[in-house]
Amino acid sequence: MSGKTRVQDVIVPEVYVPYVIQRTKELSAFFDSGVIGEAGAQLGGNLNSGGNTINMPFWNDLVGDVQLLSDTAALQINRITASRDVAVLHFRGNAWSVNDLARQLSGDDPMGAIAELVASWWSRVMQRTLLASLQGAFSSTGMAGNVHNIGAAAGDAANITGRTFLDAAQRLGDAKDQLAAIAMHSAVQTALAKQDLIVTQRDSDGRVLFDTFMGKRIIIDDGMPFDANVYTTYIFGAGAIGYEEGGTLAPTETDRDILAGDDFLTSRRAYVLHPRGIKWVGTVAGQTPSDVELRAATSWERVFENKAIRIVQFRHRIAA
């Protein structure tokens, strides 16, 4: 046998799959900032239960006015009610091929290259999934309380500034202190830097860790939507997005065409990225929603009170 290293020689699923999952998280600013939180047993225990949605029941807050005690009348009885949040399960994957000769001539480490490139690809895919979900969810009925839209205002009143950011955060009222991160387009970050509103956090050796705006960690993603120079920025609380993955799909498989000298690698993942408190009510043409179906306003319905949804959508312009 020649000295050529094939994919099946270096891909050990028990090692490779957890590594790719972990690297995906490390490469995603949404994970690194704490915006995406592990969902735990509520989601994870249901990934193998069949279907493409997961029900998450919860108790509603207590209602009713306080009653005055009396020695002649009994207290009136109230009750506690339950509702449910629903998350949709995403089934996605891709396949790649590597030719023996190309690998031999490269003289590189195939395991490291494959793992790093696949993890980077998955990081981009999952961020697109999240942004598509947020676009649909915040277009749905009942979400106006979490939206601050100044894009149609006149002059500087339409721009993101420290003052207009505070107005956006106020959408959560006394829950605004839970907001910890802000996801923005790179053009928005540049505009804020021109206003000297960006603070860079460094470690003890002077290396850049991350930037902040108004005390919130910045996530820069050029996938953030903008239309007619109106930018969409999201302000998040920690753990505002529930995440889990698993299921029974074969996450990694390899194959080989010996005549062509081609190795094949497939990568499949079943995962949940759910904006907590906004229920999935959509229908899908296939087995799992496309990004187009995720962006549909009719696919989502608010079930938490607005302040309990730890996300604000801020639509604005930027100063020239």
URJO-V877280 format. One record per residue. N is the residue number from 1. SS is DSSP state (~ for helix, > for strand, _ for the rest). PSI is psi in degrees with one decimal (none if undefined). D_LAST is the distance of its C-alpha to the last C-alpha in whole Angstrom. Layout:
BEGIN
n->N ss->SS psi->PSI d_last->D_LAST
n->N ss->SS psi->PSI d_last->D_LAST
END
This chain:
BEGIN
n->1 ss->_ psi->142.0 d_last->64
n->2 ss->_ psi->173.7 d_last->61
n->3 ss->_ psi->9.9 d_last->59
n->4 ss->_ psi->135.6 d_last->56
n->5 ss->_ psi->124.3 d_last->54
n->6 ss->_ psi->162.3 d_last->53
n->7 ss->~ psi->-44.3 d_last->50
n->8 ss->~ psi->-14.8 d_last->53
n->9 ss->~ psi->-26.2 d_last->55
n->10 ss->~ psi->-15.2 d_last->51
n->11 ss->_ psi->106.5 d_last->50
n->12 ss->_ psi->106.0 d_last->52
n->13 ss->~ psi->-39.3 d_last->51
n->14 ss->~ psi->-25.7 d_last->52
n->15 ss->~ psi->-42.1 d_last->49
n->16 ss->~ psi->-46.7 d_last->47
n->17 ss->~ psi->-52.0 d_last->46
n->18 ss->~ psi->-34.2 d_last->45
n->19 ss->~ psi->-45.4 d_last->43
n->20 ss->~ psi->-41.6 d_last->41
n->21 ss->~ psi->-45.7 d_last->40
n->22 ss->~ psi->-42.3 d_last->40
n->23 ss->~ psi->-34.6 d_last->37
n->24 ss->~ psi->-44.6 d_last->35
n->25 ss->~ psi->-42.1 d_last->35
n->26 ss->~ psi->-32.9 d_last->34
n->27 ss->~ psi->-12.4 d_last->31
n->28 ss->_ psi->121.4 d_last->29
n->29 ss->~ psi->-26.1 d_last->27
n->30 ss->~ psi->-41.9 d_last->28
n->31 ss->~ psi->-47.0 d_last->31
n->32 ss->~ psi->-29.6 d_last->31
n->33 ss->_ psi->-12.3 d_last->29
n->34 ss->_ psi->-0.6 d_last->32
n->35 ss->_ psi->-41.6 d_last->30
n->36 ss->> psi->121.4 d_last->33
n->37 ss->> psi->146.6 d_last->36
n->38 ss->> psi->129.8 d_last->39
n->39 ss->_ psi->-24.4 d_last->41
n->40 ss->_ psi->-154.6 d_last->44
n->41 ss->~ psi->-30.7 d_last->48
n->42 ss->~ psi->-37.1 d_last->46
n->43 ss->~ psi->-46.9 d_last->45
n->44 ss->~ psi->-34.0 d_last->46
n->45 ss->_ psi->-8.1 d_last->50
n->46 ss->_ psi->1.8 d_last->49
n->47 ss->_ psi->-22.2 d_last->47
n->48 ss->_ psi->11.2 d_last->51
n->49 ss->_ psi->0.0 d_last->52
n->50 ss->_ psi->159.4 d_last->51
n->51 ss->_ psi->179.1 d_last->49
n->52 ss->_ psi->15.5 d_last->45
n->53 ss->> psi->157.1 d_last->44
n->54 ss->> psi->123.3 d_last->45
n->55 ss->> psi->136.0 d_last->46
n->56 ss->> psi->89.1 d_last->45
n->57 ss->> psi->151.4 d_last->47
n->58 ss->> psi->156.8 d_last->46
n->59 ss->> psi->133.1 d_last->48
n->60 ss->_ psi->158.4 d_last->46
n->61 ss->_ psi->156.4 d_last->46
n->62 ss->_ psi->142.2 d_last->49
n->63 ss->_ psi->168.5 d_last->49
n->64 ss->_ psi->142.1 d_last->51
n->65 ss->_ psi->154.7 d_last->51
n->66 ss->_ psi->146.6 d_last->54
n->67 ss->_ psi->144.5 d_last->57
n->68 ss->_ psi->133.3 d_last->60
n->69 ss->_ psi->144.7 d_last->63
n->70 ss->_ psi->150.1 d_last->66
n->71 ss->_ psi->6.5 d_last->70
n->72 ss->_ psi->-8.0 d_last->70
n->73 ss->_ psi->140.2 d_last->67
n->74 ss->_ psi->158.4 d_last->66
n->75 ss->_ psi->142.9 d_last->62
n->76 ss->_ psi->143.1 d_last->61
n->77 ss->_ psi->133.4 d_last->60
n->78 ss->_ psi->175.2 d_last->56
n->79 ss->_ psi->164.1 d_last->55
n->80 ss->_ psi->139.5 d_last->52
n->81 ss->_ psi->159.1 d_last->51
n->82 ss->> psi->149.3 d_last->49
n->83 ss->> psi->-176.4 d_last->46
n->84 ss->> psi->140.9 d_last->45
n->85 ss->> psi->151.5 d_last->42
n->86 ss->> psi->126.2 d_last->42
n->87 ss->> psi->149.1 d_last->40
n->88 ss->> psi->142.6 d_last->40
n->89 ss->_ psi->131.7 d_last->41
n->90 ss->> psi->126.7 d_last->39
n->91 ss->> psi->112.9 d_last->42
n->92 ss->> psi->157.1 d_last->40
n->93 ss->> psi->178.1 d_last->41
n->94 ss->> psi->171.3 d_last->41
n->95 ss->> psi->147.5 d_last->43
n->96 ss->> psi->157.2 d_last->43
n->97 ss->> psi->143.0 d_last->46
n->98 ss->> psi->131.3 d_last->47
n->99 ss->> psi->141.3 d_last->49
n->100 ss->~ psi->-46.9 d_last->52
n->101 ss->~ psi->-42.1 d_last->52
n->102 ss->~ psi->-39.7 d_last->48
n->103 ss->~ psi->-42.8 d_last->48
n->104 ss->~ psi->-41.8 d_last->51
n->105 ss->~ psi->-26.0 d_last->49
n->106 ss->~ psi->-34.9 d_last->46
n->107 ss->_ psi->24.5 d_last->48
n->108 ss->_ psi->177.0 d_last->46
n->109 ss->_ psi->105.0 d_last->46
n->110 ss->~ psi->-37.7 d_last->46
n->111 ss->~ psi->-48.3 d_last->46
n->112 ss->~ psi->-41.3 d_last->43
n->113 ss->~ psi->-46.0 d_last->41
n->114 ss->~ psi->-48.5 d_last->42
n->115 ss->~ psi->-44.6 d_last->41
n->116 ss->~ psi->-43.8 d_last->38
n->117 ss->~ psi->-39.5 d_last->37
n->118 ss->~ psi->-41.0 d_last->38
n->119 ss->~ psi->-41.5 d_last->37
n->120 ss->~ psi->-41.0 d_last->33
n->121 ss->~ psi->-44.5 d_last->33
n->122 ss->~ psi->-36.0 d_last->35
n->123 ss->~ psi->-44.2 d_last->32
n->124 ss->~ psi->-41.3 d_last->29
n->125 ss->~ psi->-46.9 d_last->32
n->126 ss->~ psi->-33.1 d_last->32
n->127 ss->~ psi->-35.9 d_last->28
n->128 ss->~ psi->-39.4 d_last->28
n->129 ss->~ psi->-46.1 d_last->31
n->130 ss->~ psi->-46.7 d_last->29
n->131 ss->~ psi->-35.7 d_last->26
n->132 ss->~ psi->-40.8 d_last->28
n->133 ss->~ psi->-43.0 d_last->30
n->134 ss->~ psi->-39.1 d_last->27
n->135 ss->~ psi->-45.5 d_last->26
n->136 ss->~ psi->-45.7 d_last->29
n->137 ss->~ psi->-41.7 d_last->30
n->138 ss->_ psi->-4.8 d_last->27
n->139 ss->_ psi->-6.8 d_last->28
n->140 ss->_ psi->162.9 d_last->31
n->141 ss->_ psi->137.5 d_last->33
n->142 ss->_ psi->-5.7 d_last->33
n->143 ss->_ psi->3.6 d_last->30
n->144 ss->~ psi->-30.4 d_last->28
n->145 ss->~ psi->-15.1 d_last->29
n->146 ss->~ psi->13.7 d_last->27
n->147 ss->> psi->131.1 d_last->24
n->148 ss->> psi->107.1 d_last->21
n->149 ss->> psi->109.2 d_last->19
n->150 ss->_ psi->12.9 d_last->16
n->151 ss->_ psi->-25.2 d_last->14
n->152 ss->_ psi->3.4 d_last->16
n->153 ss->_ psi->166.2 d_last->15
n->154 ss->_ psi->139.1 d_last->14
n->155 ss->~ psi->-140.9 d_last->11
n->156 ss->~ psi->-19.3 d_last->10
n->157 ss->~ psi->-15.0 d_last->13
n->158 ss->~ psi->-7.6 d_last->12
n->159 ss->> psi->153.2 d_last->10
n->160 ss->_ psi->125.7 d_last->11
n->161 ss->_ psi->178.8 d_last->13
n->162 ss->~ psi->-41.0 d_last->16
n->163 ss->~ psi->-45.7 d_last->17
n->164 ss->~ psi->-28.8 d_last->16
n->165 ss->~ psi->-42.0 d_last->18
n->166 ss->~ psi->-37.4 d_last->21
n->167 ss->~ psi->-39.4 d_last->21
n->168 ss->~ psi->-45.9 d_last->21
n->169 ss->~ psi->-30.6 d_last->24
n->170 ss->~ psi->-13.8 d_last->26
n->171 ss->~ psi->-27.6 d_last->26
n->172 ss->~ psi->2.7 d_last->29
n->173 ss->~ psi->-132.6 d_last->31
n->174 ss->~ psi->0.0 d_last->33
n->175 ss->~ psi->5.3 d_last->32
n->176 ss->~ psi->-22.8 d_last->29
n->177 ss->~ psi->-14.7 d_last->30
n->178 ss->~ psi->-15.8 d_last->31
n->179 ss->> psi->130.4 d_last->27
n->180 ss->> psi->-17.4 d_last->27
n->181 ss->> psi->156.7 d_last->24
n->182 ss->> psi->125.2 d_last->21
n->183 ss->> psi->126.7 d_last->20
n->184 ss->> psi->159.5 d_last->17
n->185 ss->_ psi->151.5 d_last->15
n->186 ss->~ psi->-30.6 d_last->14
n->187 ss->~ psi->-32.3 d_last->11
n->188 ss->~ psi->-43.1 d_last->11
n->189 ss->~ psi->-41.6 d_last->13
n->190 ss->~ psi->-43.2 d_last->10
n->191 ss->~ psi->-39.9 d_last->8
n->192 ss->~ psi->-35.7 d_last->11
n->193 ss->~ psi->-37.1 d_last->12
n->194 ss->~ psi->-25.5 d_last->10
n->195 ss->_ psi->4.8 d_last->11
n->196 ss->_ psi->36.7 d_last->14
n->197 ss->_ psi->2.9 d_last->15
n->198 ss->> psi->130.4 d_last->17
n->199 ss->> psi->126.4 d_last->20
n->200 ss->> psi->126.4 d_last->22
n->201 ss->> psi->129.4 d_last->26
n->202 ss->> psi->156.3 d_last->29
n->203 ss->_ psi->-176.1 d_last->32
n->204 ss->_ psi->-18.8 d_last->35
n->205 ss->_ psi->5.4 d_last->35
n->206 ss->_ psi->3.5 d_last->31
n->207 ss->_ psi->139.7 d_last->30
n->208 ss->> psi->128.3 d_last->27
n->209 ss->> psi->-56.2 d_last->28
n->210 ss->> psi->167.3 d_last->25
n->211 ss->> psi->155.5 d_last->21
n->212 ss->> psi->154.5 d_last->21
n->213 ss->> psi->122.0 d_last->19
n->214 ss->_ psi->37.4 d_last->20
n->215 ss->_ psi->2.1 d_last->24
n->216 ss->> psi->136.3 d_last->23
n->217 ss->> psi->135.4 d_last->23
n->218 ss->> psi->133.3 d_last->21
n->219 ss->> psi->118.1 d_last->22
n->220 ss->> psi->125.5 d_last->19
n->221 ss->_ psi->116.7 d_last->20
n->222 ss->_ psi->2.4 d_last->18
n->223 ss->_ psi->-7.3 d_last->21
n->224 ss->_ psi->132.2 d_last->19
n->225 ss->_ psi->146.1 d_last->19
n->226 ss->> psi->144.4 d_last->15
n->227 ss->> psi->126.0 d_last->16
n->228 ss->_ psi->42.3 d_last->14
n->229 ss->_ psi->15.2 d_last->11
n->230 ss->> psi->119.4 d_last->13
n->231 ss->> psi->146.2 d_last->13
n->232 ss->> psi->122.5 d_last->17
n->233 ss->> psi->141.2 d_last->18
n->234 ss->> psi->135.7 d_last->21
n->235 ss->> psi->126.7 d_last->23
n->236 ss->> psi->150.0 d_last->26
n->237 ss->> psi->161.3 d_last->29
n->238 ss->_ psi->134.0 d_last->32
n->239 ss->_ psi->18.5 d_last->34
n->240 ss->_ psi->-24.4 d_last->32
n->241 ss->> psi->122.9 d_last->33
n->242 ss->> psi->134.0 d_last->36
n->243 ss->> psi->140.9 d_last->37
n->244 ss->> psi->152.5 d_last->41
n->245 ss->> psi->161.4 d_last->42
n->246 ss->> psi->-124.7 d_last->46
n->247 ss->_ psi->-173.1 d_last->48
n->248 ss->_ psi->5.8 d_last->51
n->249 ss->_ psi->148.2 d_last->49
n->250 ss->_ psi->105.2 d_last->50
n->251 ss->_ psi->-31.0 d_last->47
n->252 ss->> psi->129.5 d_last->48
n->253 ss->> psi->151.8 d_last->50
n->254 ss->> psi->156.4 d_last->51
n->255 ss->> psi->172.2 d_last->53
n->256 ss->> psi->137.8 d_last->55
n->257 ss->> psi->102.8 d_last->56
n->258 ss->_ psi->-28.0 d_last->58
n->259 ss->_ psi->-38.5 d_last->59
n->260 ss->_ psi->-14.9 d_last->55
n->261 ss->_ psi->33.2 d_last->55
n->262 ss->> psi->134.1 d_last->52
n->263 ss->> psi->147.4 d_last->51
n->264 ss->> psi->141.4 d_last->49
n->265 ss->> psi->128.7 d_last->47
n->266 ss->> psi->144.6 d_last->46
n->267 ss->> psi->120.5 d_last->44
n->268 ss->> psi->144.1 d_last->44
n->269 ss->> psi->143.3 d_last->42
n->270 ss->> psi->118.8 d_last->43
n->271 ss->> psi->161.6 d_last->40
n->272 ss->> psi->131.4 d_last->39
n->273 ss->> psi->97.5 d_last->35
n->274 ss->> psi->124.8 d_last->35
n->275 ss->> psi->110.2 d_last->33
n->276 ss->_ psi->131.7 d_last->35
n->277 ss->_ psi->-0.6 d_last->37
n->278 ss->> psi->106.1 d_last->35
n->279 ss->> psi->138.0 d_last->38
n->280 ss->> psi->123.3 d_last->38
n->281 ss->_ psi->11.1 d_last->40
n->282 ss->_ psi->169.0 d_last->39
n->283 ss->_ psi->152.5 d_last->42
n->284 ss->_ psi->149.0 d_last->42
n->285 ss->_ psi->-31.1 d_last->43
n->286 ss->_ psi->-137.9 d_last->44
n->287 ss->_ psi->-13.9 d_last->45
n->288 ss->_ psi->150.3 d_last->41
n->289 ss->_ psi->141.5 d_last->38
n->290 ss->_ psi->169.0 d_last->36
n->291 ss->~ psi->-34.7 d_last->32
n->292 ss->~ psi->-43.6 d_last->32
n->293 ss->~ psi->-33.0 d_last->35
n->294 ss->~ psi->-32.4 d_last->33
n->295 ss->_ psi->-7.2 d_last->30
n->296 ss->_ psi->127.9 d_last->32
n->297 ss->~ psi->-31.8 d_last->32
n->298 ss->~ psi->-4.7 d_last->36
n->299 ss->~ psi->-3.0 d_last->36
n->300 ss->> psi->153.4 d_last->35
n->301 ss->> psi->128.4 d_last->37
n->302 ss->> psi->133.8 d_last->36
n->303 ss->_ psi->-22.4 d_last->39
n->304 ss->_ psi->157.6 d_last->38
n->305 ss->_ psi->154.8 d_last->37
n->306 ss->~ psi->-41.9 d_last->33
n->307 ss->~ psi->-22.5 d_last->33
n->308 ss->~ psi->-13.5 d_last->35
n->309 ss->_ psi->108.7 d_last->33
n->310 ss->_ psi->48.3 d_last->31
n->311 ss->> psi->138.5 d_last->27
n->312 ss->> psi->131.2 d_last->24
n->313 ss->> psi->123.4 d_last->22
n->314 ss->> psi->114.4 d_last->19
n->315 ss->> psi->128.6 d_last->16
n->316 ss->> psi->173.8 d_last->13
n->317 ss->> psi->179.2 d_last->9
n->318 ss->_ psi->149.1 d_last->6
n->319 ss->_ psi->145.8 d_last->4
n->320 ss->_ psi->none d_last->0
END
